[in-house]
Amino acid sequence: MDKYNHLTLDFTHPPKQPESYSFHLDDDFFDQVEASELLGGDVDLQLTVSPLTANRFKLTFGYSGVVSVECDRCLAPMELDVESEDYVEVILGSALDDENDEEITLDAQNPVYDFSWIAYELLALSLPSIREHEDISECDPEVVSHLTMDPPAENNAHDPIWAELKEKINKNKNNN
């Protein structure tokens, strides 16, 4: 992550009142983060640093835009709208500790930190867990053709197990 310092904040002179910063997360950002969950995007990030005490701050990550992800059904790229807000607390302490997702301790002697990875993770966590095209007709037709529930055409056509399965599928379709 050192090669992408787009979201580096310096707490050498911590703010006494809330300060806001605007960032734009585009395809270059997502490429440089080197994570595969988000394929790209066009997202505006409003990052607000609010002092809670002299050495404790609340960072508010406000996202608005569109990200590209893989469809869980057909694996083709698709776009999802993003509108979310998340928080992280920063403490100026004696040593760097960024293992906790909700609270980061920065070394007060070196209080410069790149929040790019955290911004990426919070954005990814804000997305729905199931990501599919709204309508199956938007999916890759070749992949969808392999998702049908028809039994194999071979010698199993008269197998009672396939007949029972087909009956249950039809029953479920009729109930919906």
C-alpha positions as a printed NumPy array, in Angstrom:
array([[  0.   ,   0.   ,   0.   ],
       [  3.01 ,   2.289,   0.273],
       [  2.877,   2.928,  -3.459],
       [ -0.521,   4.624,  -3.175],
       [ -0.524,   7.527,  -0.738],
       [ -3.765,   9.021,  -1.986],
       [ -5.374,   8.943,   1.48 ],
       [ -2.456,   9.814,   3.726],
       [ -3.29 ,  11.956,   6.735],
       [ -0.75 ,  13.719,   8.91 ],
       [ -1.604,  14.122,  12.603],
       [  1.602,  16.048,  13.382],
       [ -0.595,  19.092,  14.017],
       [ -3.948,  17.525,  14.915],
       [ -7.092,  19.499,  14.107],
       [ -8.826,  21.369,  16.94 ],
       [-12.181,  21.305,  15.124],
       [-13.676,  19.014,  12.477],
       [-11.886,  19.105,   9.122],
       [-13.136,  17.537,   5.899],
       [-11.181,  16.197,   2.959],
       [-12.538,  15.146,  -0.424],
       [-11.063,  12.254,  -2.374],
       [-12.016,  10.581,  -5.622],
       [-11.594,   6.807,  -5.826],
       [-11.344,   5.725,  -9.456],
       [-10.157,   2.638, -11.329],
       [ -6.506,   3.56 , -10.651],
       [ -7.173,   3.516,  -6.901],
       [ -8.794,   0.07 ,  -7.054],
       [ -5.981,  -1.286,  -9.265],
       [ -3.302,  -0.024,  -6.919],
       [ -4.968,  -1.39 ,  -3.801],
       [ -4.432,  -4.835,  -5.375],
       [ -7.584,  -6.433,  -4.024],
       [ -9.91 ,  -8.407,  -6.224],
       [-13.336,  -7.832,  -4.642],
       [-13.9  ,  -4.42 ,  -6.236],
       [-12.948,  -4.335,  -9.913],
       [-13.101,  -0.568, -10.255],
       [-15.285,   2.378,  -9.547],
       [-16.129,   6.027,  -9.561],
       [-16.634,   6.932,  -5.898],
       [-16.448,  10.232,  -4.059],
       [-15.158,   9.943,  -0.509],
       [-15.801,  12.664,   2.032],
       [-13.424,  12.038,   4.942],
       [-14.056,  14.083,   8.084],
       [-11.615,  14.174,  10.991],
       [-13.313,  15.238,  14.231],
       [-11.372,  15.657,  17.489],
       [-12.882,  13.824,  20.464],
       [-10.064,  14.635,  22.908],
       [ -6.557,  16.039,  22.483],
       [ -5.253,  12.669,  21.27 ],
       [ -8.408,  10.848,  20.043],
       [-10.172,  11.517,  16.727],
       [-13.191,  10.176,  14.892],
       [-12.757,   9.624,  11.155],
       [-16.001,   9.524,   9.185],
       [-15.795,   7.908,   5.756],
       [-18.756,   8.983,   3.59 ],
       [-19.018,   7.244,   0.208],
       [-21.134,   8.1  ,  -2.81 ],
       [-20.811,   6.665,  -6.311],
       [-20.605,   3.427,  -8.273],
       [-18.331,   0.375,  -7.985],
       [-17.781,  -2.522, -10.366],
       [-17.994,  -6.06 ,  -8.952],
       [-18.466,  -9.581, -10.309],
       [-22.018, -10.899, -10.511],
       [-22.32 , -13.873,  -8.154],
       [-24.506, -15.666, -10.684],
       [-22.604, -15.252, -13.976],
       [-19.238, -13.746, -12.901],
       [-19.599, -10.898, -15.434],
       [-18.761,  -7.379, -14.255],
       [-21.688,  -5.317, -13.008],
       [-22.105,  -1.937, -11.344],
       [-23.487,  -1.269,  -7.871],
       [-24.494,   2.101,  -6.473],
       [-22.739,   3.026,  -3.242],
       [-24.061,   5.349,  -0.563],
       [-22.66 ,   4.662,   2.908],
       [-20.959,   6.081,   5.944],
       [-18.602,   4.398,   8.386],
       [-16.37 ,   5.392,  11.296],
       [-12.922,   4.661,  12.667],
       [-11.286,   6.161,  15.743],
       [ -7.648,   7.252,  15.728],
       [ -5.596,   7.587,  18.907],
       [ -2.187,   9.216,  19.153],
       [ -0.181,   6.85 ,  21.357],
       [  3.276,   5.431,  21.906],
       [  3.375,   2.883,  19.057],
       [  1.538,   2.054,  15.828],
       [ -1.284,  -0.472,  16.251],
       [ -3.56 ,  -0.845,  13.236],
       [ -4.776,  -4.402,  13.869],
       [ -8.148,  -3.285,  15.286],
       [-10.737,  -2.424,  12.626],
       [-12.511,   0.186,  14.741],
       [ -9.617,   1.875,  16.511],
       [ -6.155,   2.689,  15.162],
       [ -3.317,   3.841,  17.381],
       [ -0.702,   5.979,  15.649],
       [  2.778,   6.543,  17.007],
       [  2.7  ,  10.169,  18.223],
       [  6.346,  10.491,  17.083],
       [  5.373,   9.501,  13.52 ],
       [  1.646,  10.286,  13.176],
       [  1.448,  10.033,   9.375],
       [ -0.738,   7.186,   8.119],
       [ -2.066,   5.996,   4.773],
       [ -5.783,   5.203,   5.185],
       [ -6.169,   3.813,   1.62 ],
       [ -6.559,   0.194,   2.69 ],
       [ -9.049,   1.079,   5.432],
       [-11.051,   3.199,   2.966],
       [-11.124,   0.235,   0.567],
       [-12.175,  -2.25 ,   3.264],
       [-14.951,  -0.047,   4.635],
       [-16.287,   0.49 ,   1.127],
       [-16.209,  -3.25 ,   0.354],
       [-17.968,  -4.053,   3.642],
       [-20.759,  -1.601,   2.829],
       [-21.803,  -3.601,  -0.249],
       [-24.543,  -6.236,  -0.187],
       [-23.374,  -9.779,   0.46 ],
       [-25.215, -11.093,  -2.619],
       [-24.271,  -9.273,  -5.799],
       [-26.306, -10.265,  -8.826],
       [-27.703,  -8.53 , -11.86 ],
       [-31.259,  -7.455, -11.008],
       [-32.645,  -9.428, -13.922],
       [-31.135, -12.719, -15.08 ],
       [-31.467, -11.443, -18.664],
       [-28.586,  -9.048, -17.87 ],
       [-26.313, -11.99 , -17.027],
       [-23.907, -13.651, -19.434],
       [-26.232, -15.89 , -21.522],
       [-23.616, -18.601, -21.989],
       [-23.145, -18.975, -18.226],
       [-26.892, -18.837, -17.579],
       [-27.425, -21.658, -20.077],
       [-25.349, -23.902, -17.798],
       [-27.434, -22.995, -14.749],
       [-30.631, -24.721, -15.849],
       [-32.077, -27.386, -13.596],
       [-32.884, -29.879, -16.371],
       [-31.74 , -33.452, -15.738],
       [-29.105, -34.92 , -18.017],
       [-30.581, -36.205, -21.274],
       [-28.725, -39.493, -21.057],
       [-30.179, -42.707, -19.653],
       [-31.385, -40.897, -16.533],
       [-34.53 , -39.554, -18.201],
       [-36.65 , -42.357, -16.685],
       [-34.853, -42.503, -13.353],
       [-37.42 , -41.931, -10.534],
       [-34.997, -39.625,  -8.685],
       [-34.974, -37.181, -11.622],
       [-38.768, -37.366, -11.891],
       [-39.109, -36.558,  -8.181],
       [-36.647, -33.671,  -8.456],
       [-38.457, -32.28 , -11.492],
       [-41.777, -32.535,  -9.616],
       [-40.357, -30.6  ,  -6.628],
       [-38.932, -27.905,  -8.909],
       [-42.258, -27.486, -10.682],
       [-44.103, -27.399,  -7.342],
       [-41.761, -24.635,  -6.081],
       [-42.261, -22.653,  -9.302],
       [-46.038, -22.899,  -8.966],
       [-45.937, -21.778,  -5.307],
       [-43.965, -18.643,  -6.178]])
